[in-house]
């Protein structure tokens, strides 16, 4: 299969009950939608790849960010997320494709199309979609598999950037 599902940043710090108030995602709805996608893609023979945003565990990062800190419970994949593969890659920036091992995996498996879901639609999901387009990889964002906490103005700018790059939304 030349399509892979990329599950981005579905981590404790963004979804569990101890998260910071600014991460006001509807955890139950988003997780249910993403889990449904995970099983749908797995059942269709597609790779399901998990991405974790990791911030290096330095005192300044703990103070400045306080989330996704390497080695903490919060940086782990959300416990309500269904894990169906061992494909899990870490990223230090928004674009997951900056991880060389992830790119090697995609190339080795002959994956030509990435279907993206997870968090945040106008943060790391958009960054990864734009990164794919720059690398000549088709990326599509699954509308019901993402969520955002960004204000409408920032979301509109993100939509324009995606449209200019030829990235489409799909419904699954």
N, C-alpha and C positions, 0 to 999 in steps of 0.2 A: 504494500500500500504506500502511495507516495504522499499521503497526508498524515500529519501528526497533530494531536491536541496538545497545546502548551497551556498548562495551568500555572498562572503567575501569582506569586505572593499571597497564596491562601495560607497565611501564617497566624499563629496564636495572637501576636501583638496587634493584629488588625481585626481579629474576629472574636477572641474569647472575652469572657465577662470582665477580665482584669485590664482590658485595653484602655488606652487614653480616650477621653471623650471626643476628641477630634475625629476618631475613626468610627463614625456613626453609621456603619453599614448595617443593613438588615441581614444579620448572620444566618438566620434560619432559612430565609428565602434564597439568598445567594448560594449557600452551601448545598441546599437541595437541588438547585438548578445545575450547579457545577458537578455534583455527584451523578446526576442523571446523564450529563454529557460524558463524563468519564466512562461510564458503563456502556453508553451508546458507541463511543469511539473504540473502546476495547473490543466490544462484541463484533465490530466491523473490521477488526484486524489492524487498526491504527495504533501507532505508538502513543502512549500517554506520558507526557514529560512534565515533571514538576519543577518549578523554579522557586528558589528562596532568595529574597533580598537580604543580604547580610551586611551589616555595618561593623567594621572592625572594633574589637573590644578595647578601646582606649578610654581613659578617664574623660577626655574632652568629648568624645562621641557619646558616652553615657550621659553626659550633661546636656549636650546640644540636641541630641536626638532622643535618646531614652527608649528606643524601640528597634527591633530587628538586630540587636546586639549579638554578635557571634558568641556561641556557647550558652546562651540563655534559653529558658523555656519559651519565651516570647518569639524567638527566631525560628522555632520548629514549626513544621507544617501543622495546621489546625487539626485538632484531634477529631473533629467531626467530618473531616475530609476523607473520602475513600481513596486508599492507596492501592493501585492495581499494577504498579511496575516499580522497578528499582531505578528508573531513570529520574534522578533528581540532581539538578545543577544549581550552584550558587552564583549570584551576581553581586557586584559591588556598586553598580550604577543601574539606571533605569532600563537600558537595553540589554535584555537577557543574552542576545547574540554576541555580546562582548566576551562571553565565556568561550574560550577556544575549544574546550572539550565538548561543549554543546554543539558548536559549529561542526566539529569533526564527526560527532554522532549523526547529525543531520545529513552530512555529505556521505558518510559511510553507508547509511541506510537508504540513500537515494530519495530522501524526503524533499519534495518540491513545493509543498503547500503547508502553511502553518495556520491552524485555526486557534485563535487566542481567546482565553477566558481568564477570569480572576480579577486581581486588583492592581492598581486603580485604573479604571477605564481611561482617564486622561492623564495618568502618570505613567507607570511602567508598562501597561498594556500598549498605550500609544507609542511609547519609546521603542518597544520591541517591534511593533508593526512597522514603524519608520525605519528601524535598523534592518529589518528583513528586506524592505523595498530597496534600500541602499545596496544590499548584497545580492540583489536579483532573485530573491526568494518571495514567492507570493504569500501574503499574509492577509487573513480576514479575521475580523473581530466578531465573536458570537454575541449578539445583542443581549440575550437573556442570561448570559454567563458572566456578565461584568457588572460592576457597580462603581460609583464615584462619590466622593465627598467634596469635589471641587465645585466652586460656584458656577452658575450658568455662563458667565462671561468667559471664564477660562475654558469651560467645556466647549463653548462655541468656537474658540480659537483652535482647540484640539481637533474638532470636527473639520475645520477648514484645512488644517495641515494634513490630516488623513486623506481628505478628498483630493487635494493637490498631488499627493503621492500615489493616488489611484487605489487606495485601500478601502475596501468595502466592508459593510456590516452584513452579516448573515443571520438567519434565524434557524436554529436547530432544535 
